[in-house]
Amino acid sequence: MVCGLWMIWLGLLSSGCTPSGQSQVSEEKEPHFVLGKSRVNAMDYQGAIEAFGQSLEANPHSAAAHYELGWLYDEKAGDPAAAIYHYQAYLQLDSNADNAEVIKQRIYRCKQQLAADVSPLSSTPAAQQQLEKLSEQNRQLQDEVDKWRAYYANQLAAAKTNSPPALTYETPGPSPTVTSQSSQTESPTSSGEATSRPTGPRPAGTARRTHTVAPGETAMAITRKYGIKLNALQAANPGVNLSRIKTGQVLNIPSL
């Protein structure tokens, strides 16, 4: 009888008939995940993003962590590209999610937001020109999603081999806004993220501007505030990972 019960149990395991919530419960007990939830309750959304990101580094297959990051990037950080990536990862890891339809609607809304960020045309000639801009925006979105996939694939490989992740991968930042005008960049610096101040000479008549990161503020929100491109902001702050900026950090703002 004991052998028979054991064989039945093995059959249930092989057919996936284990309690459906067991995996999710174990994911939510991961220490970084618990820390992320506590920071959400304290309205420290940037800190919560960092904690859930660390939870994914510990368990790259955590659907719960992907869901929390998707919600945070969507509702609190204003980064629709990152939100789309984590929402899609959540649906892939939990194909039977009860809220799958709601998540699909949120993905569609994020795509609409990205399309709205495309600069409006100054004239009406061209449906073709508009189509080209939307195609470019879609390409950049796909590139951003690919960067996130490569980053977490690297984390998974590092977790399997118990080795640190390769230094060639960095956490991808928000996708740049498509505009029809090229941006200007300031001269590079060598001081890195600690000082975030240019050390070389700057052109005559060019005023130096800085911005102090507010709680929950993202690099994409800063570029919108000053009307600049993301790559111009990155060039003005070499060595700074714009996807992991912290509250109180001072960034250089390039001239228009």
N, C-alpha and C positions, 0 to 999 in steps of 0.2 A: 504493500500500500504506500509505504514511504517512497519507494522508487517511482511508483505511478504518479504521486503528487509532484515529485521533482520533475518528471518529464512534462507534466502539464504546465508547470511554472516556466520551464525553459521554452515551451511552445508559445506561451503568452509573451515572453520577452522577445522572441524572434519575430512575432507578428506585430509588435509595437503596442501591445495592449497593456502597457504600464500606465499608471495614473498620469493624465495629460499635464497636470499642473506641477508635477514633481520637478521637472527640469527648470521651469520658471522660478519656482521657489528657491532652488539652489542658486540660481543666477542672482536673485535679489538678496541673498545672504552674503554675497561677495563683499568684503570690507569697503572697497572703493565705491561700490554701488550704494551701500548703506550711507556712506559719507555724502554721496551726491544727493540722495533723497533728503538728508538733513539740511544740506545747503539750499535746496529748492524751498524747503519750508522756511528757511531764514531769508529767502529772497536774494540769496547770493548766487545769481544765475551764472555768472562767469566762472565762479568757483565750482558750481555744479557741473558745468561743461567739462572742466578739467578733471573732476573726479570720475565722471562717467567715461571719459576718454581713457583714464587709467584702468577703469574696470574692463574696458574692451582690450587693453593691452594684456591684462591678466587672463581674460577669457574672450578671444576674438569671436566666438560663436554665441555670445550673449545677445539674444533677441531683445531682452528687456532693456539692456544698455543702449542698443541702437534706437529703440523706441523713445527713450528719455532724451537722447541727443537730438533726434529728429524733432521732437516737440520743442526743445529749448532753442534750437537754431531757427525754427519756424516762428514761434510765438514770442521769444524773448531776445534773440540775438539779431533778428532781421537778416539771416543768411539763407535764402531759399535754396541755393545750390547744395550746401551742406545738408540742409533738411531733406531734400530729395534723396540724396545718397543714403542717409540713415533710415528714412522711411522704407526705401526699396530693400535695403539689407534686412530690415525687420520683417518684411513680408516674405523674403526668401527663406529666412531662418524659421519663421513661424507661419507656414503656409495655411494653417487652419485657424489663424487668429480671428477672434470674434469681431474685432473692429476693423477687419480688412477693408471693407467698403469705405469706412470713414477715412482710413489712411490713404486710400486711392484718391478720394476727393481732396485731401490736403495736398497730395502730390500735384494734382491738377491745378490747385490754387497757387502753389509755389511756382509752377511753370508760367502761369499767367502773370505773376508778380515779376518774374525775370523778363518776360516779354515787355511789360510796362516800363521796365528800367531802360529799354533801348531808347536813345535820344530821338525825339520826334523829328521828322524831316522838315527842313526849312521851306521847301516848296512842294507842290503837289504833282510833279510830273510823274512820278514813277512808281507804279506797282512793282516793277522789276527791281528798282533800287531798294524798296522796302523789303522785298523778298530776299535780296542779297544780305541785308542787315540782319534779318531774322535767321537766315541760314548761318551767318557768322556767329550770332549769339548762341544758337543751338550747338554749333561746333565747340564753342568755348565751354558750354555747360557739360557736354560729353567729355571734354578733356578734364574738367574738374572732377567729374564722377570717376573717371579712370585713375586720377591721382589718388583719390580716396581709396579705391580698390587696391591699388598698388601698395599704398601705405599699410593697410590692414593685412594684406597678404604677407608683407614683410614682417609684421608683428606676429602673425601666426607661425611663420617659418622660424622666427626667433624663439617663440614659445616652445616649439617642438624640439629644438636643438639645445634649449637652455642657454642660448648665447644672446648677447645684446643685439638689438636691431642694427642693420647696416646704416652707416652714417650718410649714405648717399640718398636716403629717403627722408623727406621732411613732411610734416603734416601740411597738406595742401591748404591754401587760403581760399577765401571766397572768390568766385568767378568775377573777372573784371567786367565793368559796364562798357558796352559797345558804344563808342562815339565816333563821329566823323572827323574830328580834329585830333591831331597828335599832341601829346602832352610834353611839357618841358620838365627836365629833371635837374636837381642841384648836383653839385660835385660830390662824389662818394666820400665817405668817412671811414676811418679805421678804428673808431672808438667802440663800435659794437652796440649791443642793446643796453649796456649799463649806463651810458651817458646819452646816447641818441642825439648828439650834437655834431654838426659838421666842423671839421678841423681845417680844411683847405680854404683858400681865398674864394670869395664869391663876387660876381660881377657888381660893378658900381651901380648904385641905385636900387639894388635888390634887398628888400627887407627880409630878415629872418623871422619866420613864424613857427611857433610850436603849439602843440595841443596836448593837454593832459587828459588821459583816458578816464572817462566817467564809468561808474559801475554799470555793468551789462553792455557797455558800448563795444561795437565791433569795428574792424578796419573798414568794412563796406559802408557802415554808417558815417564814419569820419570822412570818407571820400565824397559821399553825397553832401555832407555838410559844407565842405569847402569847394565842391564842384571840380574835383580833380580825379585823375585816373588812379586805379590801384597800383599800376606799375610805376607811376610817378611817385606815389607815397613810398613804395618799396625802395625805389632808387634813392630817395632822400633819407632812408633809414636802413642802410645796409647792415646785414647781420641780425636784423630784428625779424622774428617770426610773426608776421602780422596776424596769423590765425590763433596765436596764443598771447596776445597782448593782455596786460593786467591793469587793473584799476590803479590810477595814480601814475602810470608810466607816461613819460613825456616823449612825444613824437615830433619830428621835424615836418613841417608842412611846406611842400614845394610851391614856388611862385606859379601863378597862372600864366 
